[in-house]
C-alpha cells in the first residue's frame, strides 16, 4: 500500500529563526513584498524513498532559481523525512514521488518567523495548462470562488479523471468545465513503485477571480 490513500501527506510546524529561516530570508531579499506582509515560498521536488522509508535521492525542481544555502536547507528538511514504506507483493518497495513544500515567511522588526505549512506527497506537475477563460464567468455578473480539483493521474502521467467541486458551495457548470478542460492538458511525473509507474491522485485548489479574468494557482511562486 502507499503512504496514504490520497497520495498526499501534510504537516505543519513552527521553525525558529536559525538555519532554515535564515536561508529563507536570504532568498527572500530578492523578492518584492509589502513591508511586514506575510508571503509564501512554494517548492516542488522529486524524491525517491528507499525500502526503509527514508529519502535516497532528492531532486529540486527549478533548482537554478534558488540560492545554494536555501537549497541546502530545503534538502536537509526533505532528507529528514520518513514515511511508512509502501509494499508490493508483500515486500517493502522503493517509492518515487513529488513533494510539495509551502513555507510562510512573516517579516518583523526582530527578523522573521518561518512556518512550514505544507509537506505533501503528490505526483509532480511537469506541464501546466489553463483553458481560455469562459465569458460567462467574467464581468460584474460573473462568478468567482475556489474550486477543489482532484485529478486521478494515470501511469502515463495524464489526468484520467477529474473531479471538481466548489470549496464554499456549489460552483457553476462553466467553472467546473473550465477546470476540467485545463487539467486535461496537464502532464505529471507519475509516482512509482520499484521504478514502475502507478496511478495516484493530484489535489489542489484553483482560484477563479473575475476582476482579473485569470486564475491564481496557490502553488505557483
N, C-alpha and C positions, 0 to 999 in steps of 0.2 A: 504494500500500500504506500501511497505518497505521504509526505509530511503532514498535509491535511487535505481534506476532500476538495476544497475550492482551489487548491494550488496557491493559496495566498496566506501569509502569516504577517502579523504586525506586532510591534512593541512600542512602548512609549517610555522615555526616561529623561531625566534631567542631567545634563553634563556640566560640571563646573568649568570655569574659565581657566583651563590649562591647555594641555597638548592639542586636543581636538578643537576646542573653542578658539584657541589662538590661530590654528591653521585655517579655520573657517573665516575668522576675522581678517586674516591676511589676504585671503581670496576675495573677501567682501569689499576691500578697499577699492577694488577696480570696478565695483558695481555702483550704479546710481540709485539711491534710495532717499526717501524723505527722512529728515532728521528724526531719530528716535523711533521710526516706524518699523515694526517687526516685518521681516521678509523671509521667504523660503528659498532654500537651495535644494534642488532635486537632482538625483544622480541615479543612473542605471548601470548595472554591471552584469556580467555573465560569470557564474560561479559553478565549479564542479566540486560536489561533495563526495568524499570517499565513502567506503563501506562502514566507516566508523562515525559518519555524520559530521565530519569536520572538513573545511574548505581545503581542497588540494590544488586548485587553480583559480585565480581571480583575474578577470579582465574588465577594466573600467571602460565604459563607452565614452567616446569623445574625450579620451584621456588628455589629448594635447591642449584642451581648453582650460585645464586646471593647473595651478601651481604644484610643484613637487611635494611640498610639505603638506598641502591639503590632501593630495592623493595618498600620501603615506598614512595619514590619519584615517582616511576612509578605508583603505585596505586593511589597516590594523583592526578596525571595527568589524569588518567582514570576517577577517581571519579568526576572530574570537568567537564567531557564531558557532552554534552546534544545533543539529537537527536530529530527530529520530530517523535513522537511515531507512529509506523505503526498501521494500522487499520485492524480489522477482523469483518465482518458483521456490519460495520459502527461504531464500537466501538474501542477505543484505546486498543492496545494489548501489553502484555509483549513480549519482543523480546530478545532472546539469540543469540549472535553472537561471532565469533572470532574477535579479534582486533590485528592488526599487527602494532607495533611501530618500527620505524627506527630512531636512533639517529646518528648524525655525530659529532665526537669529533675532534677538531683541536687544538693540543697542541701548546703552545708558551712559550716564556721565562717568560711572565707575568702570566701564568696559562694555560687557555684554553678557547675556546668558544664552546658551545654546541648548535647544531640546531636539532630540531625535523623535520625530512624530510618527515616522513610519519606517519599518524594515520589512518589506513584503516580498515573498517569493511569487514569481509570476513569469509567464512567457515573456521574452524580451522583444519589444517592438523594434523592427528594423526599418519599416516604411510606414509613414502615416499619410492619410489622405482625408480631405474634407470636401464633401459634395457641394455643388452650388447651393447657396442659402435660399430656402423657399420664400417666395414673395409673400405667401400667405402668413408668414411668421414675422415679417418686417413691418416697420411703421408703428404709429401710435396705437393702432388697434391690434398689433401683433401679440405674440406670446413670448415670454421669456421665463426661464427657470432652469433647474438642474435635472439631468437625466442620468439614471444609473444604467450603465451599459455593461452587459455580461456577454462576452464572446467565447464560444467554445472553439478553441484553437485546435485544428487538426494536426496530424503528424507532419503534414506538408507545410505548416506554418500559416494557414489561412483560416479565417473565421468560417466555420461550417454552419454555425447557427448564431444568431444574435438576439438577445432578449433586452428590450428597452422599457424601462418604467420611469414614471415621474418620481422624483425624490420626495416632494412635498404634496403629492396628489396626482391625479390623472394628467397625462400630457396629451396634447392633440396628435392626431394621426400624422400630420405633416412633420411634426418634430420627431416622432419615433421613426418615420420613414427616412428622414434626413440622417439620423444617427445610423440606421441600418445600411443605407447607401454608402455612407462614409466608411464604416467598418468593413464593408465588403472588399475594399481595396487595400486594407492594412495587411502588412506582412510581418511575421514573427519568426524569431528563432525558437522553435518548439522546445519544451522541456524533454530531457532524455533520461532513460534508464539503461545503464550499461551500454551507452552510446547508441541506443535505439530510440528514435523519436516517438513520443507518446502524445495522446490527446490531453488537453488541460484547459483551464479557464483563465481569461483575462478580464479584469473588472476595473472600471474607473468611472468617474463622474464627469459628464460632459455638460458644460455650462453654456446656455444659449442666451444672448443678450441682444435685444432688438435695436438698442441705441447705436451699436457698432456694426451690426449685421455680420458679425463674425462670432465664432465660438471661442471660448477660452478653455484651454486644456490645463487643468491644475498640475499636471505632471511636467509641463514644459518649463524650461528655465527662461 
